[in-house]
Amino acid sequence: MATIKIDGRDLKFSGTIIDFILSLDMNPDSFLFLVDGIPIPSDTELNDDSIVKAVRVASGG
């Protein structure tokens, strides 16, 4: 299982990033997902040793 750092928590998950974020009933467009500081697409399949940082993005108008 991969570790996903989101909102101050470290959560474990297997599958894709989009499956993870939808399982939390959150909008995937509200986050930028990084592995080693590099943005990755939300359809990325997570590896067991992955550490993903989910960064909330904001937009205004």
All heavy atoms as TSV, in Angstrom:
chain	resi	resn	atom	element	x	y	z
A	1	MET	N	N	0.834	-1.189	0.000
A	1	MET	CA	C	0.000	0.000	0.000
A	1	MET	C	C	0.876	1.249	0.000
A	1	MET	O	O	1.889	1.304	0.670
A	1	MET	CB	C	-0.890	0.030	1.228
A	1	MET	CG	C	-1.929	-1.037	1.291
A	1	MET	SD	S	-3.047	-0.733	2.668
A	1	MET	CE	C	-4.558	-1.060	1.833
A	2	ALA	N	N	0.438	2.222	-0.736
A	2	ALA	CA	C	1.145	3.489	-0.805
A	2	ALA	C	C	0.735	4.366	0.382
A	2	ALA	O	O	-0.324	4.177	0.971
A	2	ALA	CB	C	0.820	4.203	-2.105
A	3	THR	N	N	1.578	5.312	0.710
A	3	THR	CA	C	1.263	6.299	1.738
A	3	THR	C	C	0.895	7.597	1.038
A	3	THR	O	O	1.625	8.075	0.179
A	3	THR	CB	C	2.481	6.541	2.654
A	3	THR	OG1	O	2.845	5.308	3.268
A	3	THR	CG2	C	2.161	7.576	3.720
A	4	ILE	N	N	-0.257	8.149	1.434
A	4	ILE	CA	C	-0.699	9.421	0.873
A	4	ILE	C	C	-0.808	10.418	2.015
A	4	ILE	O	O	-1.521	10.183	2.990
A	4	ILE	CB	C	-2.041	9.285	0.137
A	4	ILE	CG1	C	-1.898	8.235	-0.966
A	4	ILE	CG2	C	-2.475	10.630	-0.427
A	4	ILE	CD1	C	-3.160	7.907	-1.692
A	5	LYS	N	N	-0.074	11.504	1.896
A	5	LYS	CA	C	-0.082	12.558	2.900
A	5	LYS	C	C	-1.114	13.594	2.467
A	5	LYS	O	O	-0.944	14.240	1.434
A	5	LYS	CB	C	1.300	13.184	3.017
A	5	LYS	CG	C	2.356	12.193	3.489
A	5	LYS	CD	C	3.718	12.842	3.540
A	5	LYS	CE	C	4.747	11.900	4.101
A	5	LYS	NZ	N	4.638	11.661	5.517
A	6	ILE	N	N	-2.176	13.719	3.257
A	6	ILE	CA	C	-3.259	14.626	2.912
A	6	ILE	C	C	-3.840	15.242	4.172
A	6	ILE	O	O	-4.118	14.536	5.140
A	6	ILE	CB	C	-4.351	13.895	2.087
A	6	ILE	CG1	C	-5.437	14.848	1.618
A	6	ILE	CG2	C	-4.916	12.712	2.827
A	6	ILE	CD1	C	-6.379	14.261	0.592
A	7	ASP	N	N	-3.980	16.551	4.168
A	7	ASP	CA	C	-4.579	17.285	5.296
A	7	ASP	C	C	-3.975	16.897	6.645
A	7	ASP	O	O	-4.676	16.684	7.621
A	7	ASP	CB	C	-6.098	17.082	5.324
A	7	ASP	CG	C	-6.788	17.732	4.147
A	7	ASP	OD1	O	-6.206	18.645	3.529
A	7	ASP	OD2	O	-7.934	17.337	3.831
A	8	GLY	N	N	-2.648	16.770	6.684
A	8	GLY	CA	C	-1.958	16.470	7.934
A	8	GLY	C	C	-2.044	15.017	8.375
A	8	GLY	O	O	-1.636	14.673	9.480
A	9	ARG	N	N	-2.552	14.153	7.520
A	9	ARG	CA	C	-2.671	12.726	7.853
A	9	ARG	C	C	-1.853	11.905	6.862
A	9	ARG	O	O	-1.663	12.300	5.727
A	9	ARG	CB	C	-4.132	12.271	7.759
A	9	ARG	CG	C	-5.056	13.019	8.692
A	9	ARG	CD	C	-6.485	12.552	8.537
A	9	ARG	NE	N	-7.008	13.044	7.248
A	9	ARG	CZ	C	-8.168	12.687	6.739
A	9	ARG	NH1	N	-8.934	11.816	7.367
A	9	ARG	NH2	N	-8.574	13.176	5.585
A	10	ASP	N	N	-1.389	10.759	7.309
A	10	ASP	CA	C	-0.737	9.779	6.439
A	10	ASP	C	C	-1.674	8.594	6.322
A	10	ASP	O	O	-1.908	7.878	7.300
A	10	ASP	CB	C	0.594	9.322	7.031
A	10	ASP	CG	C	1.655	10.393	6.995
A	10	ASP	OD1	O	1.409	11.476	6.434
A	10	ASP	OD2	O	2.751	10.148	7.536
A	11	LEU	N	N	-2.225	8.389	5.123
A	11	LEU	CA	C	-3.180	7.317	4.898
A	11	LEU	C	C	-2.596	6.295	3.937
A	11	LEU	O	O	-1.811	6.631	3.062
A	11	LEU	CB	C	-4.482	7.882	4.330
A	11	LEU	CG	C	-5.160	8.963	5.173
A	11	LEU	CD1	C	-6.384	9.511	4.444
A	11	LEU	CD2	C	-5.569	8.408	6.522
A	12	LYS	N	N	-2.976	5.039	4.098
A	12	LYS	CA	C	-2.520	3.951	3.230
A	12	LYS	C	C	-3.612	3.635	2.222
A	12	LYS	O	O	-4.800	3.645	2.552
A	12	LYS	CB	C	-2.213	2.698	4.059
A	12	LYS	CG	C	-1.129	2.890	5.087
A	12	LYS	CD	C	0.208	2.973	4.423
A	12	LYS	CE	C	1.317	2.972	5.468
A	12	LYS	NZ	N	2.619	3.044	4.890
A	13	PHE	N	N	-3.202	3.344	0.971
A	13	PHE	CA	C	-4.187	3.031	-0.063
A	13	PHE	C	C	-3.527	2.262	-1.194
A	13	PHE	O	O	-2.363	2.494	-1.514
A	13	PHE	CB	C	-4.795	4.327	-0.616
A	13	PHE	CG	C	-6.003	4.106	-1.475
A	13	PHE	CD1	C	-7.236	3.875	-0.918
A	13	PHE	CD2	C	-5.898	4.122	-2.854
A	13	PHE	CE1	C	-8.351	3.664	-1.701
A	13	PHE	CE2	C	-6.998	3.916	-3.658
A	13	PHE	CZ	C	-8.236	3.684	-3.078
A	14	SER	N	N	-4.287	1.369	-1.799
A	14	SER	CA	C	-3.875	0.673	-3.022
A	14	SER	C	C	-4.865	1.029	-4.111
A	14	SER	O	O	-6.064	1.103	-3.854
A	14	SER	CB	C	-3.877	-0.844	-2.812
A	14	SER	OG	O	-2.874	-1.223	-1.929
A	15	GLY	N	N	-4.395	1.255	-5.306
A	15	GLY	CA	C	-5.243	1.619	-6.433
A	15	GLY	C	C	-4.724	2.886	-7.066
A	15	GLY	O	O	-3.533	3.200	-6.985
A	16	THR	N	N	-5.614	3.626	-7.699
A	16	THR	CA	C	-5.209	4.881	-8.329
A	16	THR	C	C	-5.458	6.043	-7.379
A	16	THR	O	O	-6.241	5.936	-6.431
A	16	THR	CB	C	-5.975	5.139	-9.641
A	16	THR	OG1	O	-7.359	5.303	-9.334
A	16	THR	CG2	C	-5.786	4.018	-10.640
A	17	ILE	N	N	-4.818	7.150	-7.660
A	17	ILE	CA	C	-4.997	8.338	-6.842
A	17	ILE	C	C	-6.442	8.821	-6.899
A	17	ILE	O	O	-7.026	9.197	-5.881
A	17	ILE	CB	C	-4.025	9.447	-7.290
A	17	ILE	CG1	C	-2.598	9.024	-6.984
A	17	ILE	CG2	C	-4.350	10.763	-6.625
A	17	ILE	CD1	C	-1.546	9.922	-7.565
A	18	ILE	N	N	-7.042	8.781	-8.077
A	18	ILE	CA	C	-8.425	9.251	-8.193
A	18	ILE	C	C	-9.370	8.358	-7.380
A	18	ILE	O	O	-10.309	8.847	-6.753
A	18	ILE	CB	C	-8.872	9.400	-9.662
A	18	ILE	CG1	C	-10.104	10.283	-9.725
A	18	ILE	CG2	C	-9.112	8.075	-10.326
A	18	ILE	CD1	C	-10.366	10.893	-11.069
A	19	ASP	N	N	-9.111	7.050	-7.352
A	19	ASP	CA	C	-9.930	6.152	-6.520
A	19	ASP	C	C	-9.800	6.521	-5.049
A	19	ASP	O	O	-10.774	6.511	-4.300
A	19	ASP	CB	C	-9.522	4.695	-6.720
A	19	ASP	CG	C	-9.871	4.166	-8.098
A	19	ASP	OD1	O	-10.782	4.726	-8.747
A	19	ASP	OD2	O	-9.220	3.189	-8.526
A	20	PHE	N	N	-8.569	6.852	-4.650
A	20	PHE	CA	C	-8.330	7.248	-3.262
A	20	PHE	C	C	-9.120	8.505	-2.900
A	20	PHE	O	O	-9.844	8.535	-1.911
A	20	PHE	CB	C	-6.836	7.480	-3.035
A	20	PHE	CG	C	-6.530	8.189	-1.755
A	20	PHE	CD1	C	-6.595	7.524	-0.548
A	20	PHE	CD2	C	-6.205	9.537	-1.749
A	20	PHE	CE1	C	-6.337	8.189	0.646
A	20	PHE	CE2	C	-5.936	10.205	-0.568
A	20	PHE	CZ	C	-6.007	9.521	0.633
A	21	ILE	N	N	-8.982	9.539	-3.698
A	21	ILE	CA	C	-9.600	10.816	-3.360
A	21	ILE	C	C	-11.122	10.707	-3.410
A	21	ILE	O	O	-11.829	11.296	-2.586
A	21	ILE	CB	C	-9.042	11.961	-4.231
A	21	ILE	CG1	C	-9.161	13.302	-3.530
A	21	ILE	CG2	C	-9.654	12.027	-5.587
A	21	ILE	CD1	C	-8.217	13.508	-2.411
A	22	LEU	N	N	-11.651	9.932	-4.350
A	22	LEU	CA	C	-13.102	9.730	-4.408
A	22	LEU	C	C	-13.595	8.909	-3.222
A	22	LEU	O	O	-14.720	9.116	-2.752
A	22	LEU	CB	C	-13.493	9.061	-5.726
A	22	LEU	CG	C	-13.304	9.925	-6.985
A	22	LEU	CD1	C	-13.609	9.110	-8.233
A	22	LEU	CD2	C	-14.158	11.190	-6.925
A	23	SER	N	N	-12.765	7.998	-2.701
A	23	SER	CA	C	-13.154	7.213	-1.522
A	23	SER	C	C	-13.313	8.103	-0.290
A	23	SER	O	O	-14.018	7.746	0.650
A	23	SER	CB	C	-12.144	6.098	-1.242
A	23	SER	OG	O	-10.955	6.605	-0.662
A	24	LEU	N	N	-12.653	9.270	-0.308
A	24	LEU	CA	C	-12.782	10.236	0.790
A	24	LEU	C	C	-13.889	11.245	0.516
A	24	LEU	O	O	-14.073	12.193	1.276
A	24	LEU	CB	C	-11.461	10.976	0.998
A	24	LEU	CG	C	-10.269	10.136	1.426
A	24	LEU	CD1	C	-9.021	11.005	1.517
A	24	LEU	CD2	C	-10.536	9.437	2.745
A	25	ASP	N	N	-14.606	11.057	-0.598
A	25	ASP	CA	C	-15.690	11.949	-1.014
A	25	ASP	C	C	-15.184	13.383	-1.185
A	25	ASP	O	O	-15.827	14.340	-0.762
A	25	ASP	CB	C	-16.857	11.888	-0.026
A	25	ASP	CG	C	-18.145	12.422	-0.624
A	25	ASP	OD1	O	-18.320	12.320	-1.854
A	25	ASP	OD2	O	-18.977	12.961	0.130
A	26	MET	N	N	-13.996	13.499	-1.807
A	26	MET	CA	C	-13.403	14.802	-2.089
A	26	MET	C	C	-13.296	14.988	-3.594
A	26	MET	O	O	-13.283	14.017	-4.354
A	26	MET	CB	C	-12.016	14.912	-1.457
A	26	MET	CG	C	-12.019	14.899	0.032
A	26	MET	SD	S	-10.333	15.059	0.647
A	26	MET	CE	C	-10.629	15.257	2.376
A	27	ASN	N	N	-13.200	16.230	-4.021
A	27	ASN	CA	C	-13.082	16.564	-5.432
A	27	ASN	C	C	-11.615	16.435	-5.863
A	27	ASN	O	O	-10.755	17.144	-5.337
A	27	ASN	CB	C	-13.580	17.988	-5.669
A	27	ASN	CG	C	-13.542	18.400	-7.114
A	27	ASN	OD1	O	-12.982	17.726	-7.956
A	27	ASN	ND2	N	-14.160	19.534	-7.396
A	28	PRO	N	N	-11.319	15.555	-6.816
A	28	PRO	CA	C	-9.921	15.391	-7.240
A	28	PRO	C	C	-9.328	16.646	-7.866
A	28	PRO	O	O	-8.113	16.821	-7.860
A	28	PRO	CB	C	-9.976	14.246	-8.250
A	28	PRO	CG	C	-11.390	13.986	-8.530
A	28	PRO	CD	C	-12.222	14.652	-7.489
A	29	ASP	N	N	-10.169	17.543	-8.383
A	29	ASP	CA	C	-9.668	18.784	-8.972
A	29	ASP	C	C	-9.202	19.776	-7.916
A	29	ASP	O	O	-8.633	20.811	-8.244
A	29	ASP	CB	C	-10.735	19.434	-9.845
A	29	ASP	CG	C	-11.049	18.604	-11.076
A	29	ASP	OD1	O	-10.160	17.855	-11.529
A	29	ASP	OD2	O	-12.182	18.698	-11.578
A	30	SER	N	N	-9.429	19.466	-6.647
A	30	SER	CA	C	-9.032	20.357	-5.556
A	30	SER	C	C	-7.611	20.093	-5.068
A	30	SER	O	O	-7.154	20.740	-4.142
A	30	SER	CB	C	-9.993	20.196	-4.372
A	30	SER	OG	O	-11.295	20.558	-4.752
A	31	PHE	N	N	-6.933	19.125	-5.688
A	31	PHE	CA	C	-5.615	18.721	-5.215
A	31	PHE	C	C	-4.621	18.609	-6.354
A	31	PHE	O	O	-4.973	18.305	-7.490
A	31	PHE	CB	C	-5.696	17.352	-4.516
A	31	PHE	CG	C	-6.478	17.374	-3.250
A	31	PHE	CD1	C	-7.838	17.124	-3.271
A	31	PHE	CD2	C	-5.867	17.638	-2.038
A	31	PHE	CE1	C	-8.580	17.144	-2.103
A	31	PHE	CE2	C	-6.599	17.664	-0.866
A	31	PHE	CZ	C	-7.958	17.415	-0.900
A	32	LEU	N	N	-3.364	18.823	-5.994
A	32	LEU	CA	C	-2.231	18.539	-6.852
A	32	LEU	C	C	-1.500	17.393	-6.158
A	32	LEU	O	O	-1.267	17.449	-4.946
A	32	LEU	CB	C	-1.327	19.771	-6.959
A	32	LEU	CG	C	-0.075	19.647	-7.794
A	32	LEU	CD1	C	-0.432	19.396	-9.253
A	32	LEU	CD2	C	0.750	20.913	-7.674
A	33	PHE	N	N	-1.160	16.351	-6.892
A	33	PHE	CA	C	-0.523	15.178	-6.310
A	33	PHE	C	C	0.939	15.146	-6.724
A	33	PHE	O	O	1.269	15.272	-7.903
A	33	PHE	CB	C	-1.245	13.911	-6.761
A	33	PHE	CG	C	-2.687	13.917	-6.383
A	33	PHE	CD1	C	-3.655	14.304	-7.291
A	33	PHE	CD2	C	-3.081	13.593	-5.100
A	33	PHE	CE1	C	-4.994	14.340	-6.946
A	33	PHE	CE2	C	-4.421	13.633	-4.735
A	33	PHE	CZ	C	-5.378	14.003	-5.657
A	34	LEU	N	N	1.826	14.995	-5.738
A	34	LEU	CA	C	3.266	15.044	-5.971
A	34	LEU	C	C	3.947	13.784	-5.447
A	34	LEU	O	O	3.622	13.304	-4.356
A	34	LEU	CB	C	3.880	16.242	-5.255
A	34	LEU	CG	C	3.260	17.612	-5.516
A	34	LEU	CD1	C	3.805	18.627	-4.534
A	34	LEU	CD2	C	3.536	18.050	-6.939
A	35	VAL	N	N	4.910	13.291	-6.220
A	35	VAL	CA	C	5.810	12.234	-5.769
A	35	VAL	C	C	7.213	12.773	-5.962
A	35	VAL	O	O	7.589	13.145	-7.079
A	35	VAL	CB	C	5.607	10.925	-6.565
A	35	VAL	CG1	C	6.670	9.910	-6.190
A	35	VAL	CG2	C	4.219	10.350	-6.320
A	36	ASP	N	N	7.956	12.851	-4.892
A	36	ASP	CA	C	9.303	13.436	-4.925
A	36	ASP	C	C	9.290	14.840	-5.521
A	36	ASP	O	O	10.195	15.229	-6.262
A	36	ASP	CB	C	10.269	12.541	-5.699
A	36	ASP	CG	C	10.492	11.196	-5.025
A	36	ASP	OD1	O	10.479	11.152	-3.776
A	36	ASP	OD2	O	10.686	10.204	-5.744
A	37	GLY	N	N	8.230	15.597	-5.235
A	37	GLY	CA	C	8.120	16.974	-5.699
A	37	GLY	C	C	7.683	17.126	-7.142
A	37	GLY	O	O	7.591	18.238	-7.647
A	38	ILE	N	N	7.406	16.011	-7.816
A	38	ILE	CA	C	7.009	16.041	-9.224
A	38	ILE	C	C	5.510	15.759	-9.328
A	38	ILE	O	O	5.029	14.751	-8.803
A	38	ILE	CB	C	7.801	14.996	-10.031
A	38	ILE	CG1	C	9.301	15.307	-9.938
A	38	ILE	CG2	C	7.340	14.959	-11.485
A	38	ILE	CD1	C	10.189	14.217	-10.463
A	39	PRO	N	N	4.754	16.630	-10.014
A	39	PRO	CA	C	3.320	16.396	-10.180
A	39	PRO	C	C	3.056	15.117	-10.982
A	39	PRO	O	O	3.766	14.819	-11.940
A	39	PRO	CB	C	2.821	17.611	-10.959
A	39	PRO	CG	C	3.892	18.634	-10.824
A	39	PRO	CD	C	5.172	17.887	-10.630
A	40	ILE	N	N	2.040	14.372	-10.558
A	40	ILE	CA	C	1.649	13.157	-11.260
A	40	ILE	C	C	0.147	13.208	-11.537
A	40	ILE	O	O	-0.605	13.838	-10.799
A	40	ILE	CB	C	2.017	11.888	-10.462
A	40	ILE	CG1	C	1.367	11.893	-9.078
A	40	ILE	CG2	C	3.525	11.735	-10.353
A	40	ILE	CD1	C	1.530	10.600	-8.311
A	41	PRO	N	N	-0.302	12.545	-12.607
A	41	PRO	CA	C	-1.730	12.552	-12.927
A	41	PRO	C	C	-2.538	11.723	-11.940
A	41	PRO	O	O	-2.030	10.781	-11.327
A	41	PRO	CB	C	-1.803	11.947	-14.331
A	41	PRO	CG	C	-0.467	11.379	-14.628
A	41	PRO	CD	C	0.500	11.882	-13.618
A	42	SER	N	N	-3.805	12.075	-11.801
A	42	SER	CA	C	-4.654	11.402	-10.815
A	42	SER	C	C	-4.996	9.968	-11.198
A	42	SER	O	O	-5.445	9.200	-10.356
A	42	SER	CB	C	-5.939	12.197	-10.580
A	42	SER	OG	O	-6.661	12.322	-11.779
A	43	ASP	N	N	-4.754	9.559	-12.452
A	43	ASP	CA	C	-5.017	8.178	-12.831
A	43	ASP	C	C	-3.798	7.275	-12.640
A	43	ASP	O	O	-3.797	6.120	-13.052
A	43	ASP	CB	C	-5.535	8.088	-14.267
A	43	ASP	CG	C	-4.545	8.581	-15.310
A	43	ASP	OD1	O	-3.505	9.172	-14.937
A	43	ASP	OD2	O	-4.816	8.380	-16.502
A	44	THR	N	N	-2.781	7.780	-11.951
A	44	THR	CA	C	-1.575	7.008	-11.668
A	44	THR	C	C	-1.878	5.880	-10.692
A	44	THR	O	O	-2.495	6.091	-9.650
A	44	THR	CB	C	-0.477	7.917	-11.072
A	44	THR	OG1	O	-0.166	8.934	-12.011
A	44	THR	CG2	C	0.773	7.135	-10.722
A	45	GLU	N	N	-1.440	4.674	-11.049
A	45	GLU	CA	C	-1.568	3.512	-10.167
A	45	GLU	C	C	-0.473	3.621	-9.107
A	45	GLU	O	O	0.702	3.833	-9.428
A	45	GLU	CB	C	-1.406	2.223	-10.967
A	45	GLU	CG	C	-1.676	0.976	-10.187
A	45	GLU	CD	C	-3.152	0.719	-9.934
A	45	GLU	OE1	O	-3.990	1.131	-10.748
A	45	GLU	OE2	O	-3.457	0.103	-8.899
A	46	LEU	N	N	-0.850	3.496	-7.852
A	46	LEU	CA	C	0.093	3.663	-6.752
A	46	LEU	C	C	0.899	2.392	-6.524
A	46	LEU	O	O	0.353	1.291	-6.494
A	46	LEU	CB	C	-0.657	4.038	-5.475
A	46	LEU	CG	C	-1.430	5.356	-5.559
A	46	LEU	CD1	C	-2.312	5.522	-4.353
A	46	LEU	CD2	C	-0.475	6.510	-5.699
A	47	ASN	N	N	2.218	2.541	-6.359
A	47	ASN	CA	C	3.101	1.434	-6.015
A	47	ASN	C	C	3.149	1.296	-4.503
A	47	ASN	O	O	2.894	2.256	-3.775
A	47	ASN	CB	C	4.512	1.684	-6.545
A	47	ASN	CG	C	4.553	1.780	-8.042
A	47	ASN	OD1	O	3.832	1.069	-8.736
A	47	ASN	ND2	N	5.393	2.655	-8.555
A	48	ASP	N	N	3.539	0.114	-4.036
A	48	ASP	CA	C	3.595	-0.126	-2.595
A	48	ASP	C	C	4.551	0.801	-1.869
A	48	ASP	O	O	4.338	1.136	-0.723
A	48	ASP	CB	C	3.981	-1.573	-2.303
A	48	ASP	CG	C	2.812	-2.514	-2.531
A	48	ASP	OD1	O	1.661	-2.038	-2.615
A	48	ASP	OD2	O	3.043	-3.725	-2.611
A	49	ASP	N	N	5.593	1.246	-2.539
A	49	ASP	CA	C	6.582	2.091	-1.873
A	49	ASP	C	C	6.379	3.578	-2.154
A	49	ASP	O	O	7.178	4.406	-1.748
A	49	ASP	CB	C	7.990	1.671	-2.277
A	49	ASP	CG	C	8.230	1.756	-3.777
A	49	ASP	OD1	O	7.255	1.883	-4.539
A	49	ASP	OD2	O	9.400	1.690	-4.182
A	50	SER	N	N	5.281	3.925	-2.832
A	50	SER	CA	C	5.024	5.330	-3.172
A	50	SER	C	C	4.670	6.151	-1.938
A	50	SER	O	O	3.966	5.686	-1.054
A	50	SER	CB	C	3.864	5.449	-4.156
A	50	SER	OG	O	4.162	4.870	-5.379
A	51	ILE	N	N	5.182	7.357	-1.921
A	51	ILE	CA	C	4.753	8.355	-0.935
A	51	ILE	C	C	4.259	9.545	-1.739
A	51	ILE	O	O	5.020	10.182	-2.461
A	51	ILE	CB	C	5.896	8.758	0.009
A	51	ILE	CG1	C	6.375	7.539	0.795
A	51	ILE	CG2	C	5.421	9.871	0.945
A	51	ILE	CD1	C	7.556	7.801	1.686
A	52	VAL	N	N	2.965	9.779	-1.648
A	52	VAL	CA	C	2.311	10.824	-2.439
A	52	VAL	C	C	1.898	11.954	-1.504
A	52	VAL	O	O	1.306	11.713	-0.453
A	52	VAL	CB	C	1.063	10.259	-3.148
A	52	VAL	CG1	C	0.372	11.344	-3.960
A	52	VAL	CG2	C	1.444	9.072	-4.031
A	53	LYS	N	N	2.209	13.160	-1.892
A	53	LYS	CA	C	1.773	14.328	-1.136
A	53	LYS	C	C	0.635	14.986	-1.900
A	53	LYS	O	O	0.784	15.333	-3.072
A	53	LYS	CB	C	2.934	15.307	-0.955
A	53	LYS	CG	C	2.568	16.495	-0.099
A	53	LYS	CD	C	3.770	17.390	0.141
A	53	LYS	CE	C	3.388	18.548	1.031
A	53	LYS	NZ	N	4.521	19.453	1.248
A	54	ALA	N	N	-0.515	15.134	-1.249
A	54	ALA	CA	C	-1.672	15.800	-1.839
A	54	ALA	C	C	-1.686	17.238	-1.330
A	54	ALA	O	O	-1.794	17.484	-0.126
A	54	ALA	CB	C	-2.956	15.082	-1.450
A	55	VAL	N	N	-1.566	18.176	-2.261
A	55	VAL	CA	C	-1.531	19.594	-1.916
A	55	VAL	C	C	-2.844	20.227	-2.395
A	55	VAL	O	O	-3.190	20.117	-3.568
A	55	VAL	CB	C	-0.331	20.292	-2.588
A	55	VAL	CG1	C	-0.317	21.773	-2.265
A	55	VAL	CG2	C	0.969	19.626	-2.176
A	56	ARG	N	N	-3.539	20.852	-1.477
A	56	ARG	CA	C	-4.786	21.541	-1.843
A	56	ARG	C	C	-4.478	22.765	-2.686
A	56	ARG	O	O	-3.564	23.522	-2.379
A	56	ARG	CB	C	-5.508	21.992	-0.576
A	56	ARG	CG	C	-6.827	21.342	-0.424
A	56	ARG	CD	C	-7.544	21.842	0.817
A	56	ARG	NE	N	-8.003	20.740	1.589
A	56	ARG	CZ	C	-9.126	20.065	1.308
A	56	ARG	NH1	N	-9.844	20.396	0.283
A	56	ARG	NH2	N	-9.487	19.054	2.054
A	57	VAL	N	N	-5.235	22.917	-3.748
A	57	VAL	CA	C	-5.074	24.094	-4.595
A	57	VAL	C	C	-6.293	24.992	-4.398
A	57	VAL	O	O	-7.364	24.530	-4.041
A	57	VAL	CB	C	-4.922	23.720	-6.080
A	57	VAL	CG1	C	-3.618	22.971	-6.300
A	57	VAL	CG2	C	-6.079	22.898	-6.585
A	58	ALA	N	N	-6.100	26.252	-4.609
A	58	ALA	CA	C	-7.190	27.215	-4.424
A	58	ALA	C	C	-7.331	28.016	-5.706
A	58	ALA	O	O	-6.366	28.260	-6.418
A	58	ALA	CB	C	-6.898	28.153	-3.256
A	59	SER	N	N	-8.527	28.415	-5.963
A	59	SER	CA	C	-8.756	29.319	-7.087
A	59	SER	C	C	-9.682	30.416	-6.600
A	59	SER	O	O	-10.448	30.236	-5.667
A	59	SER	CB	C	-9.360	28.589	-8.279
A	59	SER	OG	O	-10.625	28.066	-7.952
A	60	GLY	N	N	-9.581	31.519	-7.200
A	60	GLY	CA	C	-10.415	32.640	-6.783
A	60	GLY	C	C	-10.964	33.357	-7.991
A	60	GLY	O	O	-10.648	33.037	-9.128
A	61	GLY	N	N	-11.789	34.257	-7.703
A	61	GLY	CA	C	-12.362	34.961	-8.845
A	61	GLY	C	C	-12.886	36.304	-8.411
A	61	GLY	O	O	-12.822	36.743	-7.312
